[in-house]
Structures are given as structure tokens and as C-alpha cells.
Amino acid sequence: MKLFKKKEFTLEMGFSRKEFISLLNNQNKLIYKRDENTITFTLAGQNARITLGQEGTRRVASARLPMLIVNFDFSDMADLEQEQFMGVFLLKFHRGGG
């Protein structure tokens, strides 16, 4: 989890923008406000900002999978809260496999 200790980083997530927003709206653990592609989460009075970037497609053999660039900014959040946030975020936005 060293990557998640940085204050700013980017992930390629296996979602379309529509799927990501749907998961965001249906989860009930993270408090957030959304303004278009910028989502501000609040945890323990501190903010984390996520910006939804470019949407694309990843090819794996003959399959085409959605991909969404997600930028994280934790510059307004302490390390402990950042770690707690990422634990919940990854749990709520995890794509499982068999």
C-alpha cells in the first residue's frame, strides 16, 4: 500500500464513468460532494479530492474493458485519515474476480 501513502497519485480503474458514479451514489460509507468530475470526500473533518479523468478502453486478448483515470489528492488530509479513507474506498470500489 506504499502508493497510497503519497499525497497525490493516479489510478487506472476498471470502470466507465457511468459505473463509477453509480457505485459512488449507491455506497453509504463515504460522505462526499460532487461537482461534475471533481468529488470531495470528508473524513474526520478533513478533505480528499478525487478527479475523474479520461475514459478509455483496455484490451485483454479479445475482450475490451472500460478504464477510467482517477486522480487522488490528499494534500488536505492527515496520513491516518488517508489510510482509513483508502481502506473504505478500495472496499467500496473493488472489482472482484473469480
C-alpha positions in Angstrom: 0.0 0.0 0.0 3.0 2.3 -0.3 1.4 4.0 -3.4 -1.5 5.2 -1.2 0.9 7.0 1.2 1.7 9.6 -1.4 -0.4 12.8 -1.2 -1.2 12.8 -4.9 -1.4 9.8 -7.2 -3.4 8.4 -10.2 -5.1 5.0 -10.6 -6.5 3.4 -13.8 -9.7 1.9 -12.6 -11.8 -0.8 -14.5 -15.0 1.3 -14.7 -16.8 3.5 -17.1 -17.6 7.0 -15.7 -21.2 6.0 -15.5 -20.4 2.8 -13.5 -18.1 4.8 -11.1 -20.8 7.4 -10.5 -23.4 4.7 -9.9 -21.2 3.0 -7.3 -20.5 6.3 -5.7 -24.2 7.1 -5.4 -25.0 3.7 -4.1 -22.3 3.4 -1.4 -23.3 4.6 2.1 -19.9 4.8 4.0 -18.2 7.8 2.4 -19.5 11.4 2.8 -19.0 13.4 -0.4 -20.0 16.3 -2.6 -19.8 16.1 -6.4 -19.2 18.9 -8.9 -19.1 17.3 -12.3 -15.8 15.3 -12.4 -14.5 16.5 -9.0 -15.6 14.6 -5.9 -14.7 15.9 -2.4 -14.9 13.4 0.4 -14.9 14.4 4.0 -13.5 12.1 6.8 -13.0 13.4 10.3 -13.3 17.0 9.2 -10.6 16.6 6.5 -11.0 16.6 2.7 -9.8 14.3 0.0 -10.3 15.2 -3.6 -10.8 12.8 -6.5 -10.9 14.0 -10.1 -12.3 11.7 -12.7 -10.1 11.9 -15.8 -10.2 10.4 -19.3 -12.3 7.4 -20.0 -10.9 4.7 -22.3 -10.8 1.0 -23.1 -8.3 -1.6 -22.1 -7.8 -4.6 -24.4 -7.2 -8.0 -22.8 -6.9 -10.7 -25.5 -10.2 -10.2 -27.5 -12.0 -8.5 -24.6 -12.4 -4.8 -24.3 -12.7 -3.5 -20.7 -13.6 0.0 -19.6 -10.9 2.1 -18.0 -11.2 5.4 -16.1 -8.3 7.6 -14.9 -8.9 8.6 -11.3 -6.6 11.3 -9.7 -6.4 11.4 -5.9 -5.3 14.5 -3.9 -4.9 14.1 -0.1 -3.0 17.3 0.5 -5.7 18.4 2.9 -5.8 15.1 4.8 -3.5 13.6 7.5 -1.8 10.3 6.9 -4.0 8.3 9.3 -7.3 9.5 7.8 -5.8 9.0 4.3 -5.1 5.3 5.1 -8.6 4.9 6.6 -10.2 6.6 3.6 -8.3 4.4 1.1 -9.3 1.2 3.0 -13.0 2.1 2.7 -12.7 3.5 -0.9 -11.0 0.3 -2.2 -13.5 -1.9 -0.4 -16.5 0.0 -2.0 -14.9 0.4 -5.5 -13.3 -3.1 -5.7 -13.9 -5.1 -8.9 -13.8 -8.8 -8.0 -12.8 -11.7 -10.0 -13.5 -15.4 -9.6 
